[in-house]
């Protein structure tokens, strides 16, 4: 059974074709600059040169048509024809309260996704566009929606309700939803395997650290708290996102500095976080270089703020779960920055966290990095959202 996993952004599209018999990635690719001059598709197959197509792609339908063409290409493809694609799994950012699991896509699901677009205006519309394009090109192939929010639907009511007038929740759906759920679910299940234990027996804190970042508390196999909220803006400081701030800052900017709604939204989503503090970049590698090689004090401060915010969430989530058995670092920064992991774990010895500095010198491998006998174990686990999506698809359509 071959599953095509599709992740559509506003002007990009990531994809993987996975043979579920051995969970082998047959091909993976990225389409960039959809609807923009300079459109390009890059496909990678193990043991081969990259296959690159540069041609205009006006919309996602044209992009997906090129993806399917690349997969069946007589020279660069990996399957003979589209009938070898058994199903398609679509990453969907927001499923609202309606979906706590992945679902087969039908008209009712499409209507619900459209309704959720007001909750995720930057993410759900391109997700919907990708689904519609695939449905048009592959009308008889089963389609599955896998939601970033689904895993966090187990968060208790007292944790997801904001202290606002209750009608804002009942009438407008304003509550904490949480995101990166597919990633948190994958690495939590993986760490249970590595610890040779049942996830239901463990208290796990998962740290998905990248340009977008979130922390989750997982107890009894379920998410009971997470740092992102009504939108992916809440929580820790990120690449360009502010994370949690005093909400009165928004009204201050509008009243005292005459910022428009769009200007405020642009500042807190695109000009803040470590980029806003450092003035260097939203890429942590650039900030680390500036801090350590150029003695840039603002870059140092940006890193200190980020590490401090993550550390605060780890401590609070240990309190929420009445203890913690392991902490997991994942995503681009979490998987590849030993310095970040060390800085975050420093000062958490009161919890029983003791990092092994030699073991910590690792990038992109699933491995324990705490010292032998550490009360709380620390792991690096590369996330694999595409595989998690493909597994859900297989389960639903088999």
MITIFI-676845 format. One record per residue (C-alpha): y, x, z. Coordinates in nm, 2 decimals, padded with zeros to 4 digits, always signed. Example, Ala and Ser with C-alpha at 12.3 -4.5 7.8 and 13.67 -1.06 7.14 Angstrom:
BEGIN
+--------+--------+--------+
:     yy :     xx :     zz :
+--------+--------+--------+
: -00.45 : +01.23 : +00.78 :
: -00.11 : +01.37 : +00.71 :
+--------+--------+--------+
END
This chain:
BEGIN
+--------+--------+--------+
:     yy :     xx :     zz :
+--------+--------+--------+
: +00.00 : +00.00 : +00.00 :
: +00.33 : +00.15 : -00.11 :
: +00.65 : +00.03 : +00.07 :
: +00.99 : +00.10 : -00.07 :
: +01.25 : +00.13 : +00.21 :
: +01.61 : +00.07 : +00.12 :
: +01.92 : +00.13 : +00.32 :
: +02.24 : +00.02 : +00.15 :
: +02.59 : +00.13 : +00.25 :
: +02.92 : +00.02 : +00.09 :
: +02.90 : +00.28 : -00.18 :
: +02.57 : +00.45 : -00.11 :
: +02.20 : +00.38 : -00.11 :
: +01.92 : +00.58 : +00.07 :
: +01.56 : +00.51 : -00.02 :
: +01.20 : +00.62 : +00.05 :
: +00.88 : +00.53 : -00.11 :
: +00.60 : +00.55 : +00.15 :
: +00.22 : +00.53 : +00.09 :
: +00.12 : +00.35 : +00.41 :
: -00.25 : +00.46 : +00.38 :
: -00.16 : +00.79 : +00.53 :
: +00.21 : +00.73 : +00.60 :
: +00.30 : +00.98 : +00.33 :
: +00.65 : +00.99 : +00.18 :
: +00.59 : +00.99 : -00.20 :
: +00.96 : +01.02 : -00.28 :
: +01.30 : +01.00 : -00.11 :
: +01.65 : +00.98 : -00.26 :
: +02.01 : +00.92 : -00.22 :
: +02.25 : +00.74 : -00.45 :
: +02.62 : +00.82 : -00.39 :
: +02.95 : +00.69 : -00.52 :
: +02.83 : +00.35 : -00.63 :
: +03.12 : +00.17 : -00.80 :
: +03.32 : +00.50 : -00.79 :
: +03.37 : +00.76 : -01.05 :
: +03.11 : +01.04 : -01.02 :
: +02.81 : +00.83 : -00.93 :
: +02.50 : +01.04 : -00.87 :
: +02.13 : +00.98 : -00.78 :
: +01.93 : +01.26 : -00.62 :
: +01.56 : +01.22 : -00.58 :
: +01.33 : +01.46 : -00.39 :
: +00.95 : +01.48 : -00.42 :
: +00.75 : +01.74 : -00.22 :
: +00.68 : +02.05 : -00.43 :
: +00.91 : +01.96 : -00.71 :
: +01.27 : +02.04 : -00.82 :
: +01.53 : +01.77 : -00.73 :
: +01.56 : +01.50 : -00.99 :
: +01.93 : +01.43 : -01.05 :
: +02.09 : +01.15 : -01.25 :
: +02.46 : +01.15 : -01.31 :
: +02.59 : +00.83 : -01.47 :
: +02.82 : +00.54 : -01.39 :
: +02.68 : +00.28 : -01.15 :
: +02.92 : -00.02 : -01.13 :
: +02.73 : -00.19 : -00.85 :
: +02.42 : -00.18 : -00.63 :
: +02.21 : -00.37 : -00.89 :
: +02.26 : -00.09 : -01.14 :
: +02.19 : +00.17 : -00.86 :
: +01.86 : +00.01 : -00.76 :
: +01.77 : -00.02 : -01.13 :
: +01.81 : +00.35 : -01.16 :
: +01.61 : +00.41 : -00.84 :
: +01.32 : +00.21 : -00.98 :
: +01.35 : +00.40 : -01.31 :
: +01.34 : +00.73 : -01.12 :
: +01.03 : +00.63 : -00.93 :
: +00.84 : +00.53 : -01.25 :
: +00.98 : +00.81 : -01.47 :
: +00.70 : +00.97 : -01.67 :
: +00.81 : +01.32 : -01.58 :
: +00.98 : +01.29 : -01.24 :
: +00.84 : +00.97 : -01.10 :
: +00.56 : +00.92 : -00.85 :
: +00.41 : +00.58 : -00.96 :
: +00.31 : +00.44 : -01.30 :
: +00.49 : +00.11 : -01.28 :
: +00.67 : -00.12 : -01.04 :
: +00.36 : -00.32 : -00.97 :
: +00.26 : -00.03 : -00.74 :
: +00.54 : -00.12 : -00.50 :
: +00.38 : -00.37 : -00.27 :
: +00.69 : -00.46 : -00.07 :
: +01.04 : -00.36 : +00.01 :
: +01.19 : -00.31 : +00.36 :
: +01.56 : -00.34 : +00.40 :
: +01.76 : -00.20 : +00.69 :
: +02.00 : -00.46 : +00.81 :
: +02.26 : -00.37 : +01.07 :
: +02.32 : -00.70 : +01.23 :
: +02.08 : -00.99 : +01.30 :
: +02.28 : -01.15 : +01.57 :
: +02.09 : -01.34 : +01.84 :
: +01.86 : -01.51 : +01.59 :
: +01.62 : -01.22 : +01.52 :
: +01.44 : -01.02 : +01.78 :
: +01.19 : -00.89 : +01.53 :
: +01.17 : -00.80 : +01.16 :
: +01.12 : -01.10 : +00.92 :
: +01.02 : -01.18 : +00.57 :
: +01.33 : -01.26 : +00.38 :
: +01.38 : -01.62 : +00.25 :
: +01.68 : -01.84 : +00.19 :
: +01.72 : -01.92 : +00.56 :
: +01.72 : -01.55 : +00.65 :
: +01.98 : -01.48 : +00.38 :
: +02.20 : -01.75 : +00.51 :
: +02.18 : -01.61 : +00.86 :
: +02.26 : -01.26 : +00.73 :
: +02.57 : -01.40 : +00.57 :
: +02.68 : -01.57 : +00.89 :
: +02.63 : -01.23 : +01.08 :
: +02.87 : -01.06 : +00.83 :
: +03.16 : -01.16 : +01.05 :
: +03.00 : -00.95 : +01.33 :
: +02.94 : -00.65 : +01.10 :
: +03.19 : -00.68 : +00.81 :
: +03.15 : -00.31 : +00.71 :
: +02.77 : -00.31 : +00.72 :
: +02.60 : -00.65 : +00.65 :
: +02.77 : -00.73 : +00.31 :
: +02.63 : -00.41 : +00.14 :
: +02.29 : -00.48 : +00.31 :
: +02.30 : -00.83 : +00.16 :
: +02.41 : -00.69 : -00.18 :
: +02.11 : -00.45 : -00.18 :
: +01.87 : -00.73 : -00.10 :
: +02.00 : -00.96 : -00.37 :
: +01.98 : -00.67 : -00.62 :
: +01.61 : -00.60 : -00.53 :
: +01.53 : -00.97 : -00.54 :
: +01.67 : -01.00 : -00.89 :
: +01.49 : -00.69 : -01.02 :
: +01.16 : -00.76 : -00.83 :
: +01.15 : -01.14 : -00.79 :
: +00.78 : -01.15 : -00.69 :
: +00.78 : -00.86 : -00.45 :
: +00.79 : -00.95 : -00.08 :
: +01.11 : -00.84 : +00.10 :
: +01.15 : -00.77 : +00.47 :
: +01.46 : -00.74 : +00.68 :
: +01.45 : -00.49 : +00.97 :
: +01.74 : -00.52 : +01.21 :
: +01.93 : -00.25 : +01.40 :
: +02.00 : -00.51 : +01.67 :
: +01.65 : -00.66 : +01.71 :
: +01.51 : -00.40 : +01.96 :
: +01.80 : -00.47 : +02.19 :
: +01.75 : -00.85 : +02.21 :
: +01.55 : -00.79 : +02.53 :
: +01.86 : -00.68 : +02.72 :
: +01.91 : -00.92 : +03.01 :
: +02.19 : -01.18 : +03.00 :
: +02.39 : -01.01 : +03.28 :
: +02.39 : -00.69 : +03.08 :
: +02.50 : -00.84 : +02.75 :
: +02.76 : -01.09 : +02.86 :
: +03.12 : -00.96 : +02.87 :
: +03.35 : -01.07 : +03.15 :
: +03.56 : -01.28 : +02.92 :
: +03.59 : -01.66 : +02.90 :
: +03.23 : -01.78 : +02.85 :
: +03.33 : -02.00 : +02.56 :
: +03.40 : -01.68 : +02.35 :
: +03.03 : -01.62 : +02.38 :
: +02.90 : -01.97 : +02.32 :
: +03.14 : -02.05 : +02.04 :
: +03.19 : -01.72 : +01.87 :
: +02.89 : -01.50 : +01.97 :
: +03.10 : -01.24 : +02.15 :
: +02.85 : -01.04 : +02.35 :
: +02.68 : -00.70 : +02.35 :
: +02.43 : -00.66 : +02.07 :
: +02.36 : -00.29 : +02.05 :
: +02.26 : -00.08 : +01.74 :
: +02.04 : +00.20 : +01.63 :
: +01.75 : -00.01 : +01.76 :
: +01.50 : +00.11 : +01.50 :
: +01.57 : +00.47 : +01.59 :
: +01.55 : +00.40 : +01.97 :
: +01.23 : +00.21 : +01.92 :
: +01.07 : +00.49 : +01.71 :
: +01.14 : +00.78 : +01.94 :
: +01.05 : +00.58 : +02.25 :
: +00.70 : +00.50 : +02.11 :
: +00.67 : +00.87 : +02.00 :
: +00.75 : +01.01 : +02.34 :
: +00.49 : +00.79 : +02.50 :
: +00.24 : +00.94 : +02.26 :
: +00.35 : +01.29 : +02.35 :
: +00.32 : +01.21 : +02.72 :
: -00.02 : +01.05 : +02.66 :
: +00.09 : +00.73 : +02.84 :
: +00.17 : +00.37 : +02.76 :
: +00.54 : +00.31 : +02.69 :
: +00.52 : +00.01 : +02.93 :
: +00.46 : +00.25 : +03.22 :
: +00.76 : +00.47 : +03.14 :
: +01.13 : +00.46 : +03.21 :
: +01.29 : +00.63 : +02.91 :
: +01.65 : +00.72 : +02.82 :
: +01.69 : +00.78 : +02.45 :
: +02.00 : +00.96 : +02.31 :
: +02.07 : +00.90 : +01.94 :
: +02.34 : +01.16 : +01.89 :
: +02.50 : +01.20 : +01.55 :
: +02.83 : +01.11 : +01.39 :
: +02.75 : +00.76 : +01.52 :
: +02.59 : +00.78 : +01.86 :
: +02.43 : +00.56 : +02.12 :
: +02.22 : +00.57 : +02.44 :
: +01.95 : +00.33 : +02.54 :
: +01.76 : +00.26 : +02.86 :
: +01.40 : +00.15 : +02.79 :
: +01.19 : +00.01 : +03.07 :
: +00.84 : -00.16 : +03.05 :
: +00.85 : -00.09 : +02.68 :
: +01.18 : -00.29 : +02.63 :
: +01.54 : -00.21 : +02.58 :
: +01.73 : -00.32 : +02.89 :
: +02.06 : -00.16 : +02.82 :
: +02.24 : +00.03 : +02.55 :
: +02.58 : +00.19 : +02.50 :
: +02.70 : +00.02 : +02.18 :
: +02.82 : -00.33 : +02.21 :
: +02.96 : -00.62 : +02.01 :
: +03.02 : -00.36 : +01.74 :
: +02.91 : +00.00 : +01.69 :
: +03.25 : +00.11 : +01.84 :
: +03.16 : +00.07 : +02.21 :
: +03.00 : +00.34 : +02.41 :
: +03.03 : +00.72 : +02.40 :
: +03.29 : +00.91 : +02.19 :
: +03.15 : +00.97 : +01.84 :
: +03.25 : +01.15 : +01.52 :
: +03.55 : +00.93 : +01.44 :
: +03.50 : +00.64 : +01.67 :
: +03.67 : +00.62 : +02.01 :
: +03.39 : +00.47 : +02.20 :
: +03.48 : +00.27 : +02.51 :
: +03.85 : +00.28 : +02.60 :
: +04.09 : +00.07 : +02.81 :
: +04.14 : -00.24 : +02.59 :
: +04.50 : -00.26 : +02.69 :
: +04.55 : +00.05 : +02.47 :
: +04.51 : -00.18 : +02.17 :
: +04.78 : -00.42 : +02.28 :
: +05.01 : -00.12 : +02.38 :
: +04.97 : +00.03 : +02.03 :
: +05.06 : -00.31 : +01.87 :
: +05.34 : -00.40 : +02.10 :
: +05.51 : -00.06 : +02.17 :
: +05.43 : +00.13 : +01.86 :
: +05.43 : -00.16 : +01.61 :
: +05.07 : -00.09 : +01.49 :
: +04.92 : -00.37 : +01.27 :
: +04.57 : -00.50 : +01.34 :
: +04.44 : -00.30 : +01.04 :
: +04.62 : +00.02 : +01.16 :
: +04.47 : -00.02 : +01.51 :
: +04.13 : -00.08 : +01.36 :
: +04.17 : +00.23 : +01.14 :
: +04.27 : +00.45 : +01.44 :
: +03.99 : +00.36 : +01.67 :
: +03.72 : +00.36 : +01.41 :
: +03.82 : +00.64 : +01.17 :
: +04.07 : +00.87 : +01.34 :
: +03.94 : +00.90 : +01.70 :
: +03.64 : +01.04 : +01.87 :
: +03.58 : +01.41 : +01.85 :
: +03.78 : +01.42 : +01.53 :
: +04.08 : +01.27 : +01.70 :
: +04.07 : +01.50 : +01.99 :
: +03.99 : +01.82 : +01.80 :
: +04.20 : +01.76 : +01.49 :
: +03.94 : +01.97 : +01.32 :
: +03.66 : +01.75 : +01.18 :
: +03.42 : +01.47 : +01.26 :
: +03.13 : +01.71 : +01.20 :
: +03.01 : +01.87 : +01.52 :
: +02.92 : +02.19 : +01.34 :
: +03.28 : +02.25 : +01.24 :
: +03.40 : +02.17 : +01.59 :
: +03.15 : +02.41 : +01.74 :
: +03.26 : +02.68 : +01.51 :
: +03.62 : +02.62 : +01.59 :
: +03.55 : +02.61 : +01.97 :
: +03.33 : +02.92 : +01.99 :
: +03.44 : +03.14 : +01.70 :
: +03.81 : +03.06 : +01.69 :
: +03.88 : +02.98 : +02.05 :
: +04.02 : +02.64 : +01.96 :
: +04.10 : +02.47 : +02.29 :
: +04.12 : +02.12 : +02.14 :
: +03.78 : +02.17 : +01.98 :
: +03.64 : +02.29 : +02.32 :
: +03.79 : +01.98 : +02.48 :
: +03.64 : +01.75 : +02.22 :
: +03.29 : +01.89 : +02.29 :
: +03.35 : +01.87 : +02.67 :
: +03.45 : +01.50 : +02.64 :
: +03.15 : +01.42 : +02.43 :
: +02.90 : +01.60 : +02.67 :
: +03.06 : +01.43 : +02.97 :
: +03.04 : +01.08 : +02.82 :
: +02.67 : +01.12 : +02.73 :
: +02.60 : +01.26 : +03.08 :
: +02.77 : +00.96 : +03.24 :
: +02.55 : +00.72 : +03.05 :
: +02.23 : +00.91 : +03.14 :
: +02.32 : +00.89 : +03.51 :
: +02.41 : +00.52 : +03.50 :
: +02.10 : +00.43 : +03.31 :
: +01.88 : +00.62 : +03.56 :
: +02.05 : +00.39 : +03.82 :
: +01.99 : +00.08 : +03.61 :
: +01.62 : +00.15 : +03.58 :
: +01.59 : +00.28 : +03.94 :
: +01.47 : +00.62 : +03.81 :
: +01.38 : +00.79 : +03.48 :
: +01.06 : +00.96 : +03.36 :
: +01.20 : +01.12 : +03.05 :
: +01.51 : +01.18 : +02.84 :
: +01.48 : +01.20 : +02.46 :
: +01.73 : +01.36 : +02.22 :
: +01.73 : +01.25 : +01.86 :
: +01.94 : +01.21 : +01.53 :
: +02.13 : +01.49 : +01.36 :
: +02.31 : +01.64 : +01.66 :
: +02.04 : +01.56 : +01.92 :
: +01.77 : +01.72 : +01.71 :
: +01.96 : +02.02 : +01.59 :
: +02.20 : +02.14 : +01.86 :
: +02.04 : +02.33 : +02.15 :
: +02.39 : +02.39 : +02.29 :
: +02.47 : +02.02 : +02.30 :
: +02.14 : +01.94 : +02.48 :
: +02.20 : +02.22 : +02.73 :
: +02.56 : +02.11 : +02.80 :
: +02.45 : +01.75 : +02.86 :
: +02.16 : +01.84 : +03.09 :
: +02.36 : +02.08 : +03.29 :
: +02.43 : +01.93 : +03.63 :
: +02.16 : +01.67 : +03.61 :
: +01.92 : +01.86 : +03.83 :
: +01.97 : +01.60 : +04.10 :
: +01.78 : +01.36 : +03.88 :
: +01.49 : +01.61 : +03.84 :
: +01.60 : +01.73 : +03.50 :
: +01.54 : +02.11 : +03.45 :
: +01.58 : +02.24 : +03.10 :
: +01.38 : +02.54 : +02.97 :
: +01.64 : +02.74 : +02.78 :
: +01.37 : +02.91 : +02.56 :
: +01.19 : +02.59 : +02.47 :
: +01.53 : +02.44 : +02.40 :
: +01.59 : +02.69 : +02.11 :
: +01.44 : +02.44 : +01.86 :
: +01.57 : +02.23 : +01.58 :
: +01.41 : +01.92 : +01.42 :
: +01.07 : +01.94 : +01.59 :
: +00.90 : +01.70 : +01.83 :
: +00.86 : +01.91 : +02.14 :
: +00.92 : +01.90 : +02.52 :
: +01.20 : +02.13 : +02.63 :
: +01.19 : +02.09 : +03.01 :
: +01.04 : +02.34 : +03.24 :
: +00.68 : +02.32 : +03.35 :
: +00.66 : +02.07 : +03.64 :
: +01.01 : +01.92 : +03.58 :
: +01.02 : +01.58 : +03.75 :
: +01.20 : +01.43 : +03.46 :
: +01.07 : +01.55 : +03.12 :
: +01.31 : +01.62 : +02.83 :
: +01.21 : +01.60 : +02.47 :
: +01.35 : +01.65 : +02.12 :
: +01.20 : +01.40 : +01.88 :
: +01.32 : +01.37 : +01.51 :
: +01.39 : +01.01 : +01.44 :
: +01.22 : +00.83 : +01.15 :
: +01.38 : +00.49 : +01.10 :
: +01.23 : +00.47 : +00.74 :
: +00.88 : +00.50 : +00.87 :
: +00.95 : +00.24 : +01.15 :
: +01.08 : +00.00 : +00.88 :
: +00.78 : +00.06 : +00.66 :
: +00.54 : -00.01 : +00.95 :
: +00.71 : -00.34 : +01.02 :
: +00.69 : -00.43 : +00.65 :
: +00.32 : -00.35 : +00.64 :
: +00.25 : -00.56 : +00.95 :
: +00.44 : -00.86 : +00.80 :
: +00.30 : -00.86 : +00.45 :
: -00.06 : -00.72 : +00.48 :
+--------+--------+--------+
END
